[in-house]
Amino acid sequence: MNTGVKSVQPGRWRHLAGLLRSLWLYRRPGRLAGLKRLYRPLVPAGGLVFDIGAHLGDRTRAFRALGARVVALEPQPGLMQWLERFHGRDKGVTLLGLAVGAQPGHANLRVDPANPSVATLSDDWIKQIRERNTGFARVDWDGVIEVELTTLDALIERYGRPDFCKIDVEGFEVQVLAGLSRALPALSVEFVAGTLERTRACVQRLEQLADYRYNAVRGERREVIWPHWRTADAVIEWLDDGADSIASGDIYARRATLDQ
């Protein structure tokens, strides 16, 4: 009997559930004000921002609210559809369905439909997370999407040098920075407990490009944890000591000449 109700496959339900969680976490009321406070010292009005791993565009939304132009990259087609809904008509936002790496090409993106925020290009990162971080025990990276890779250098060549670059790519941050050959004024990279040596390598890579000062944000909070920005050595020591047992967060870096 035709009831008029369309059936939905289990995989589809997983995807919808994951998408709804992301929409609530990243686009919920009240979140924008905190993000604006966090980014205001780093994102000048009229400036340019790269949003690498844009997901549902919560950061892109904040950057635009601060008056910056945004180049937002998201390789997951399902999330790109939502980005088009949120920002597709905004002439100040350029949306690219690309991933970023050390060199141009193609790669396999491992995805879990129920957890769209943890898609990754790094099989090694998945192995480490499964062994070292119980918080990812229920994540199944059982989907694979072939994606096109570009580099930060290629993006800079086309769009100009960003004033700020947000990098949130689930363990692929080192490879993203390997495709950058010039210092940026400010940027951020994600860190996750169990893979802090990758964050250490990011700090070391940045120090090859310029002298930076660093701060950190815990999880999805919207304020830095230290009253004064720290040197690379101090942040590396903090990471080596376990980063205060913080489950995840972001390291922020800004050129030392901008430090106050």
N, C-alpha and C positions, 0 to 999 in steps of 0.2 A: 504493500500500500504506500502511495506517495503522500507523505505527511507535509511536504512543502518545506521541510527542514533539511538543509544541506549537511551531509556528513563531513566530519573533520577528522583526518588521520591523527594517530597519537603524536607523530613527529610535528604535525602542525600545531597541536595543542601545546607541546613543549616550546615551540617557537613563540607562540602568542603569550604564554606565561612569562617567558624570559623577556620579551619585549615590554610587557606591562610593568615588570619589575624595574627595567631600565628607565622607562618613561617616568615612573614615580620617583626613582632615586635621583635622576639627573635633570628632570624638567619640573619638579614639584614647586608649588608656590613658595616664595620666600627665599629660594636658593640664589636667585640672580643677584640680590643685594650683597650677599656675602662674597660672591665671586668678584663683583665689581670692586669691593674693598681690597680683596687680595691682589687683583691684577693692576689696580690703578697706578701704583708706583712703577710698574714695569711696562705698561702699555700706553704710549702717548696718543692723545687725540690726533687723528690724521695719520697715524703710523700704520705699519703693516705687521700682521701676525700670521704665522703658519700654524695651523692646528692639525698636527700629525696624529691620526687616530681619532677622528672627530666624533665617532660614535653617533649620538643623537644631537650633537651640536650645542650642548649646554655651555661649553666654553666659547664657542663661536658666538653664541648669543651674548655672552658677557663682553667679549672683545668688541662687538659691534655697538653695544650699549655705551662703551667707553670711547667710541668714535673712531675705532681702527678699521681698516680694510682687512679682510681675512681670506686666506687661501686655505680651504679645509679639505683634507684628504681622508677618505674612508673607503677601504676596498670591499666591504661587505655589501652586496647589492641590496639586500633588504633594508639595511640601515641607510643606504644612500637614498632610497625612496623617501624615507622620513626626512632626511636632510633637505631633499628637494621640496617637500611640503613646508618645512619650517623656514627655509632660507633661499629657495630657488628663485624667488622674484626679487631678491635683494641684490641690487647691482654692486653693492659693496662686498659681496661674498662670492668667491669663485669655488665651486665644488668640483672635486676631482675624485673619480673612483679608482684611485691608485694606492699602492703601498709604497713605502720608502725603505731603501736599503743601501748597501755599500756601493752598488753599481746598478745600472739599468738592466732590465731583463724580466724574467717571470719566476714565480715561486708558488709553492703550495701553502695556502692559508688553512690552518687547522681550526675548526669551529665546533662549538656545541650550541645547537639551536636554543637550548634552554638557558644558556649563559652567553649571550652575544657580546658581552663586554670583555671576555677573556680569549677572544680569537688571537692566534699567534702564528708567526712564521717560523718559530724556533722549536724544532722537535727536542732539542737538548733542554730547553727551558721546561717543556712539559715533563720530561723525565725527572729533572731536578725537583720540580714542584710536587710531583706525585710522591717522591721519596722523602721530601723534607718538610712539606707544609700540608697538614691535615685539613686545612681550610678548603683545599681543592679536591677533597676525596670524592665528592659527588659530581665533579665535572668530567664529562665524556667528550673528548675532542674527536668525535667519530665522523665528522664531516670534513670534506676537503674542497676548497675552491682554488682554482688556479687564478692568480692575480698578477697584474703588471706592476713592475717595480720602477720607480724613478729614484733620484737622489736629491739631497738637499742642495747640492751644488747646481743641479739642473733646474730646480725650482727657483733658486736665486737668479740664475741666468735669465730665466723667463719673466719672473715677477718682481725681482729686486730683493735686496737684503732685508729680512724681517727685523723689526725692533724686538720682537719676542717670538719664540718658537716653543710650542707645547708638544712634547713627545710622550705618547702613551701607547705603547705597542707591545706590551706583554712579553718582556724578555728579549726584544729585538732592538733595544735602544742603542746598544754598542754598535750594531751594524748600521743603524741610521746615522750615528755620529761619524762612522768611518767614511760616509759619503759627503762629509763636510770638510772643506779645506780652508775655511776662513772663519775667524771668530765672529760670533754674534753678540749683540749687546746684552741679551738676556735669554734664558731658556729654562725649561724644566724637563725632568725625566722621572718616570715612575720607578719606585723601588718596591720589592715584595720580599717578605721574610722567607728565608731559605735560598735566595738567589742574590744575596747582597754583594757577592763578588762581582756580579755584572754591573751593579751601580758603582762600585769602586772603580771598575774599568772605564765607566762613563766619565767620572771625575778626572781620572788620569788623562783621558783623551782630551777633555776640555782644557786641561792645563797645558797640553801641547800646543793649543791654539792661542791661549792668552791667560792672563792672571785673573782668576775669578774669585768672588766671594759667594758663600753658600748659605742657604737656609733650608728648612724642611717643613712640610705640611703633613700632618697625621691623617691618614685615610681620606675621607671626603670632607673633612673640616676645611674651613676657609680662612685660616690664619696661620702665620708662620709660628714655629715653636720656640725660636730663640730671639731674644731682644736685640742681639747684635749678630750680624752676618759673619760667618766663620771662614777661615782659610781652608784650602784644599786638604792640608795635612790634618787639620782638626776634624773635618768631615770624614776623611778616610778612617781616622782612629775611631770615630763614632760608629761608622759602619762595621769596622772590624770587631768592635765590642758588642755588636748585635742590634744597633740602632734602637736602644731602649725597648727592645722586644715589640716594637710597633709592627703590626701585621702587614701594613702596606701604606704607601703615601707617595709623596713627590719631593724630589730634591730640586730646589730652585738655585740657579746660578746667574750672577750678573757680573759684568766686567768690573774689575777692582777700581777703575777710574770713575765708576758710577757709585761706588760705595760711600755711605755717609755715616 
